[in-house]
């Protein structure tokens, strides 16, 4: 073998394949299948938590470690994508982590205890974390430059659709079968995906000689993400900074974050190259991409929660409320290609944020008498806005980076979105809880013997309990009114949060014009 011949990560000669002759859509399918099902399993687990808690005889707070553990492992591995891919090769890297995710799914499905389920989710998170950025990097490298926008559109649609379908899928499973099927479904898909990747994707990147591992940077990264995720997931449960250990972990997380940034910028061989943020498009695109994730996940978390807690919907119906968004995403994917090619992408991004703001402000008009149809139009508008922002941003954020930094950039981009998602999920739940208490404190003042409207309503309701004594009837009527007050307080909290994020979407409208769009883009 010639010494000039390039080796793949497995040590075999690198095949000389013309990228233009590769079956790129088959490559896309091979990549998107495992990534999509990883997203499906992740979002489906959220609605299954009460069922998991009941199955193992634990509390919901204890069962929530199933989510927390996955997000911690997921977040820690994402920034390492570029470093690991340099020494493993993209194809071997993808196959290994699909296999790890599949093994984790098997452990979750067969778990005899909650602790073993948490271990399975930890392994799932290790496998699933790097899967998205490496898939994104392979797609960009495999597609011709003029078709990268289409590749990112397809990638974005798959991730979005399966994230939205996750609650519906999870609700259907737990309402009609056992929650274990959420994980069992991943096993044949994972095996099939490894075969597809092995047969359809060629190694197109030269393996680099391993260098000294940046253990200091990696340790700082792990401490930062681990402590941050625990604080975000458990802070509300322990009343945030009223709890000593939350304060300590927050301080440790902040110190580790600052140390990580300084170390990675100064170290000669950093585990994560933060200098890609000097690229204007990458920096602005990452901010906008994380912001879109923030708005999307606020609605994904809060809308089903509103429908279940205040409207009495079951898990499947509350998840199904997001389905119209999938339809509008698919329609927009068909239309977005010519729009990206012939229109200024910055105008599309601005229009997208307008639709995101409009749809979110429509959510703020929810009330306790709405029908299921009421959430259809806001969801359709949300889907339009998501595609109008996501596709142009996806095409621009990595488009100006050198090919050698694609995996590193994709990993950092995914990490920022992951951190923002964790932050906004925690913050939105906290805001609803705190604002609900605030509105309750205000409204309860009206439940007074000196309020004639309250007294009239109280005695009217007491008339429904004529078979009971007058005192008992009054007590029951008072309890019913207080229950209505609690529901109204929580409704007002949901409205406030939706209005807040609608305002954020409208504020972001002009920021897309900061991106640099060249003719080749």
C-alpha positions in Angstrom: 0.0 0.0 0.0 1.3 3.4 -0.9 2.4 5.6 2.0 0.4 8.4 0.4 -2.8 6.4 0.6 -5.2 7.8 3.2 -6.6 5.6 5.9 -10.0 5.6 7.4 -10.7 5.4 11.1 -10.8 1.6 10.8 -7.4 1.4 9.1 -8.6 0.5 5.7 -7.8 2.5 2.5 -10.1 5.5 2.1 -12.3 4.8 -0.9 -12.0 7.3 -3.8 -15.6 8.2 -4.2 -16.8 11.2 -6.2 -19.3 13.0 -3.9 -21.4 14.0 -6.9 -22.0 10.4 -7.8 -22.9 9.3 -4.3 -26.6 8.6 -3.6 -27.0 11.6 -1.5 -30.7 11.2 -0.7 -30.0 7.6 0.4 -27.2 9.1 2.6 -29.8 11.6 4.0 -32.2 8.8 4.8 -29.5 6.7 6.5 -28.6 9.6 8.7 -32.0 11.0 9.5 -33.6 7.7 10.5 -31.6 7.2 13.7 -31.5 10.9 14.5 -35.3 11.2 14.2 -36.1 8.3 16.3 -33.7 9.5 19.0 -35.7 12.8 19.1 -38.9 10.8 19.2 -37.9 8.7 22.2 -36.6 11.8 24.0 -39.8 13.8 23.7 -42.1 10.8 24.2 -40.5 10.0 27.6 -41.7 13.4 29.0 -45.4 12.4 28.9 -44.6 8.9 30.3 -43.1 10.1 33.6 -46.3 9.8 35.7 -46.8 6.2 34.4 -43.1 5.3 35.1 -43.4 6.7 38.6 -46.5 4.6 39.2 -45.0 1.5 37.7 -41.9 1.6 40.1 -43.9 3.0 43.0 -41.8 6.2 43.2 -42.7 9.9 43.2 -42.9 12.0 40.1 -39.9 14.0 41.3 -37.8 10.8 41.6 -39.0 9.6 38.2 -37.9 13.0 36.7 -34.3 11.8 37.1 -35.0 9.8 34.0 -35.2 13.1 32.1 -32.4 14.9 34.0 -29.9 12.1 33.6 -30.5 11.9 29.8 -30.1 15.7 29.4 -26.9 15.7 31.4 -25.2 12.9 29.4 -26.5 14.5 26.2 -25.2 17.9 26.9 -21.7 16.7 28.1 -21.0 14.7 24.9 -22.3 17.2 22.3 -19.2 19.6 22.5 -16.9 16.6 22.1 -18.2 15.8 18.7 -15.5 17.5 16.7 -12.7 16.1 18.9 -14.0 12.5 18.8 -14.8 12.7 15.1 -11.3 13.7 14.2 -9.8 10.5 15.6 -12.6 8.0 14.9 -13.8 9.2 11.5 -17.4 10.3 10.9 -18.9 7.0 9.8 -17.4 4.9 12.6 -18.3 7.6 15.0 -22.0 7.6 13.9 -22.2 3.8 14.0 -20.7 3.5 17.5 -23.0 6.1 19.0 -26.1 4.7 17.3 -25.1 1.3 18.8 -24.7 2.9 22.3 -28.1 4.6 22.0 -29.7 1.3 21.0 -28.1 -0.6 23.9 -29.4 2.2 26.2 -32.9 1.7 24.8 -32.7 -2.0 25.5 -31.6 -1.4 29.1 -34.5 1.1 29.6 -37.1 -1.3 28.2 -35.9 -4.2 30.4 -35.2 -2.1 33.5 -36.4 -3.9 36.7 -36.0 -0.8 38.8 -36.0 3.0 38.5 -32.3 3.1 39.2 -31.6 0.7 36.3 -33.9 2.8 34.1 -31.8 5.9 35.0 -28.7 4.0 34.0 -30.3 3.1 30.7 -31.2 6.7 30.1 -27.6 7.7 30.9 -26.3 5.4 28.2 -29.0 6.7 25.8 -27.9 10.2 26.5 -24.2 9.3 25.8 -25.3 7.8 22.5 -27.9 10.4 21.5 -25.9 13.5 22.4 -23.3 13.5 19.5 -25.7 11.9 17.0 -27.3 15.2 15.9 -24.2 17.3 15.3 -22.3 14.5 13.5 -25.3 13.8 11.4 -25.5 17.4 10.5 -21.8 17.5 9.6 -22.1 14.4 7.4 -25.0 15.9 5.5 -23.2 19.1 4.8 -20.1 17.3 3.7 -22.0 14.8 1.5 -24.3 17.3 -0.3 -23.0 19.7 -3.1 -22.8 23.3 -2.0 -25.8 24.4 -3.9 -28.0 21.7 -2.2 -26.8 22.2 1.3 -29.9 24.3 2.0 -32.1 21.4 1.0 -30.1 19.0 3.2 -30.5 21.3 6.2 -34.2 21.8 5.4 -34.7 18.1 5.4 -32.6 17.7 8.6 -34.5 20.4 10.4 -37.9 19.1 9.3 -37.1 15.6 10.5 -35.9 16.8 13.9 -38.8 19.2 14.3 -41.5 16.7 13.2 -40.3 13.9 15.4 -39.9 16.2 18.4 -43.5 17.4 18.0 -44.8 13.9 17.3 -43.0 12.6 20.4 -45.7 13.6 23.0 -48.4 12.1 20.7 -46.5 8.9 20.3 -45.7 8.7 24.0 -49.3 9.5 24.9 -50.6 6.8 22.5 -48.2 4.2 24.0 -49.0 4.9 27.6 -52.7 5.1 27.0 -52.9 1.9 25.0 -49.9 -0.2 26.1 -46.9 -0.2 28.4 -44.4 2.6 28.6 -41.6 0.1 27.8 -42.6 0.2 24.1 -41.3 3.8 23.9 -37.8 2.2 24.2 -38.4 -1.1 22.5 -39.4 0.6 19.3 -35.8 2.0 19.1 -34.1 -1.3 19.0 -34.9 -2.6 15.5 -34.6 0.9 14.2 -31.1 1.2 15.7 -29.9 -2.1 14.3 -31.3 -1.2 10.8 -29.7 2.3 11.0 -26.2 0.8 11.7 -26.6 -1.4 8.6 -27.7 1.6 6.5 -24.9 3.8 7.7 -22.3 1.0 7.0 -23.6 0.3 3.5 -24.5 3.8 2.2 -22.1 6.3 3.7 -18.4 6.4 2.7 -15.7 7.8 5.0 -14.8 11.1 3.3 -12.5 12.5 6.0 -8.9 11.7 6.7 -8.2 10.3 10.1 -5.9 12.4 12.3 -3.2 11.2 14.5 -4.4 11.3 18.2 -2.9 14.1 20.3 -2.8 14.7 24.0 -6.3 14.8 25.5 -7.4 18.1 27.0 -8.4 16.6 30.4 -8.5 20.0 32.1 -10.9 21.4 29.6 -13.0 18.3 29.5 -13.3 18.2 33.3 -14.3 21.9 33.5 -16.9 21.2 30.8 -18.4 18.2 32.6 -18.6 20.1 35.9 -20.2 23.1 34.3 -22.9 21.1 32.4 -23.5 18.6 35.2 -24.1 21.2 37.9 -26.0 23.5 35.6 -28.4 20.8 34.5 -29.1 19.6 38.1 -29.8 23.2 39.2 -32.1 23.8 36.2 -34.0 20.5 36.7 -34.3 20.5 40.5 -34.2 24.2 41.3 -37.9 24.8 41.2 -38.6 21.7 43.4 -36.2 23.0 46.1 -37.3 26.7 45.8 -34.2 27.8 44.0 -31.8 29.9 46.0 -33.6 29.4 49.3 -31.8 26.0 49.2 -28.1 26.0 50.2 -27.0 23.2 47.8 -28.7 25.0 44.9 -26.6 28.1 45.7 -23.4 26.1 46.0 -24.0 24.3 42.7 -24.9 27.5 40.9 -21.6 29.1 42.1 -19.6 26.0 41.1 -21.3 26.0 37.7 -20.6 29.7 37.1 -16.9 29.2 38.0 -16.5 26.1 35.9 -18.1 27.9 32.9 -15.7 30.9 33.1 -12.7 28.6 33.7 -13.7 26.5 30.7 -14.0 29.5 28.4 -10.6 30.9 29.5 -8.8 27.6 29.3 -10.2 26.6 25.9 -9.2 30.0 24.4 -5.6 29.8 25.9 -4.8 26.1 25.5 -3.0 25.1 22.3 -5.0 21.9 21.6 -8.5 22.6 23.1 -11.1 19.9 23.2 -13.6 22.5 21.8 -12.5 25.2 19.5 -14.4 28.3 20.7 -12.7 30.5 18.2 -15.4 29.6 15.6 -17.6 32.2 17.3 -15.4 34.8 15.6 -17.3 33.9 12.5 -20.1 36.4 12.3 -22.6 34.1 10.7 -21.9 31.3 13.1 -22.3 33.5 16.2 -25.5 35.3 15.0 -26.9 32.1 13.5 -26.3 30.2 16.8 -28.1 33.0 18.8 -31.0 32.9 16.4 -31.1 29.1 16.3 -31.1 28.9 20.1 -33.8 31.5 20.3 -36.0 29.5 17.9 -35.5 26.4 20.0 -36.5 28.5 23.1 -39.8 29.6 21.6 -40.6 26.2 20.1 -40.0 24.3 23.4 -42.0 26.8 25.5 -45.0 25.9 23.5 -44.2 22.1 23.3 -43.9 22.1 27.1 -46.6 24.5 28.2 -49.5 23.8 25.7 -49.8 20.0 26.6 -49.4 20.9 30.2 -52.2 23.5 30.0 -54.5 21.1 28.2 -53.9 18.3 30.7 -53.9 20.3 34.0 -56.7 22.7 33.2 -58.7 21.2 30.4 -58.7 17.6 31.5 -57.2 16.2 28.2 -55.4 12.8 28.3 -51.7 12.4 27.3 -52.5 11.4 23.8 -54.9 14.3 23.0 -52.6 16.9 24.6 -49.8 15.6 22.4 -52.0 15.6 19.4 -52.7 19.3 19.9 -49.2 19.9 18.4 -49.9 17.9 15.2 -51.1 20.8 13.0 -47.6 22.2 13.4 -46.2 19.1 11.6 -48.6 19.7 8.7 -47.6 23.3 8.2 -43.9 22.4 8.5 -44.2 19.8 5.7 -46.1 22.3 3.5 -43.5 25.0 4.1 -40.6 22.6 3.4 -42.1 22.1 -0.1 -42.3 25.9 -0.6 -39.1 27.0 1.1 -36.7 25.8 -1.5 -37.5 28.4 -4.2 -38.0 31.1 -1.5 -34.4 30.5 -0.2 -33.0 30.6 -3.7 -34.8 33.7 -5.0 -35.5 35.8 -1.9 -33.1 37.5 0.6 -32.8 34.9 3.4 -32.7 37.7 6.0 -36.2 38.7 5.0 -37.4 35.1 5.4 -35.8 35.0 8.9 -37.5 38.3 9.9 -40.9 37.0 8.5 -40.4 33.7 10.5 -39.9 35.5 13.8 -43.0 37.6 13.0 -45.1 34.4 12.6 -43.5 32.9 15.7 -44.5 36.0 17.7 -48.0 36.1 16.2 -48.7 32.4 17.0 -47.4 32.8 20.5 -49.5 35.8 21.2 -52.5 33.8 20.0 -51.7 31.2 22.6 -51.9 34.1 25.1 -55.7 34.3 24.3 -56.4 30.8 25.7 -59.2 30.5 28.2 -60.9 27.7 30.1 -63.8 27.4 27.6 -61.8 26.8 24.4 -62.4 23.8 22.1 -59.6 21.6 20.7 -60.0 23.5 17.4 -58.8 26.7 19.0 -55.1 25.6 19.1 -55.0 24.6 15.4 -54.4 28.0 13.8 -51.6 29.1 16.3 -49.9 25.8 15.7 -50.1 26.2 11.9 -48.6 29.7 12.1 -45.9 28.4 14.5 -44.9 25.7 11.9 -44.7 28.4 9.2 -42.5 30.5 11.4 -40.2 27.7 12.4 -39.4 26.7 8.8 -38.9 30.3 7.7 -36.3 30.9 10.4 -34.8 27.4 10.8 -34.0 26.7 7.1 -32.2 29.9 6.2 -30.3 30.0 9.6 -29.3 26.3 9.1 -27.9 27.1 5.7 -26.0 30.2 6.9 -24.7 29.2 10.3 -22.2 26.6 9.2 -21.8 27.7 5.5 -18.9 30.1 6.2 -16.9 27.8 8.4 -14.0 25.8 7.0 -14.7 22.1 6.3 -12.3 21.2 9.1 -14.4 23.0 11.6 -17.8 21.7 10.5 -18.1 19.0 13.2 -16.8 21.3 15.9 -19.2 24.1 14.8 -22.1 21.7 14.6 -21.4 20.4 18.1 -21.2 23.9 19.6 -24.3 25.0 17.7 -26.2 21.9 19.1 -24.8 22.5 22.6 -26.1 26.1 22.6 -29.5 25.0 21.5 -29.4 22.2 24.1 -28.4 24.6 26.9 -31.1 27.1 25.9 -33.7 24.3 25.7 -32.8 23.1 29.2 -32.9 26.7 30.5 -36.2 27.6 28.9 -38.0 24.4 30.0 -36.9 25.0 33.6 -37.6 28.8 33.4 -41.1 28.4 31.8 -42.2 25.9 34.5 -40.9 28.2 37.2 -42.6 31.2 35.7 -45.9 29.4 35.6 -45.6 28.3 39.2 -44.5 31.7 40.5 -46.9 33.8 38.5 -49.7 31.4 39.4 -49.0 32.1 43.1 -48.8 35.9 42.4 -52.2 35.9 40.7 -53.7 33.6 43.4 -52.6 36.1 46.0 -54.3 38.9 44.1 -57.5 37.1 43.3 -58.0 35.6 46.8 -58.6 39.1 48.1 -62.0 39.1 46.3 -63.1 36.0 48.3 -64.4 38.2 51.1 -67.6 38.5 53.1 -67.6 42.2 52.1 -67.6 41.4 48.3 -71.3 41.3 47.2 -70.5 39.7 43.9 -68.6 36.9 45.7 -71.4 36.4 48.2 -74.1 36.3 45.5 -72.1 33.7 43.6 -71.4 31.7 46.8 -75.1 31.4 47.7 -76.1 30.6 44.1 -73.6 27.7 44.1 -74.8 26.6 47.5 -78.3 26.2 46.0 -76.9 23.2 44.1 -76.3 21.4 47.4 -79.9 21.8 48.8 -79.9 18.2 50.1 -77.1 19.1 52.6 -77.2 21.4 55.6 -76.8 25.1 55.0 -73.3 25.2 56.5 -72.1 22.2 54.5 -73.6 23.6 51.3 -71.8 26.9 51.9 -68.5 25.1 52.6 -68.8 23.0 49.4 -69.7 26.1 47.4 -66.7 28.0 48.8 -64.4 25.0 48.0 -65.8 25.0 44.4 -65.2 28.7 44.0 -61.6 28.4 45.4 -60.9 25.6 42.9 -62.1 27.9 40.1 -59.8 30.6 41.5 -56.8 28.3 41.4 -57.6 27.4 37.8 -58.0 31.0 36.8 -54.7 31.9 38.5 -52.9 29.2 36.6 -54.5 30.3 33.4 -53.3 33.8 33.9 -49.8 32.5 34.5 -49.8 30.6 31.2 -51.0 33.8 29.4 -48.3 35.9 31.0 -45.6 33.4 29.9 -46.9 33.2 26.3 -47.0 37.0 26.1 -43.4 37.2 27.3 -42.1 34.9 24.7 -44.2 36.5 22.0 -42.4 39.8 22.9 -39.0 38.0 22.6 -39.9 36.8 19.1 -41.0 40.2 17.9 -37.8 41.8 19.3 -35.7 39.2 17.3 -37.2 40.2 14.0 -34.4 42.7 12.9 -31.5 40.6 14.1 -31.6 38.3 11.1 -30.4 41.3 9.0 -27.1 41.1 10.8 -26.3 37.9 8.9 -24.0 38.1 5.8 -25.7 36.5 2.8 -23.4 36.0 -0.3 -24.6 35.2 -3.8 -23.3 31.6 -3.4 -25.6 31.2 -0.3 
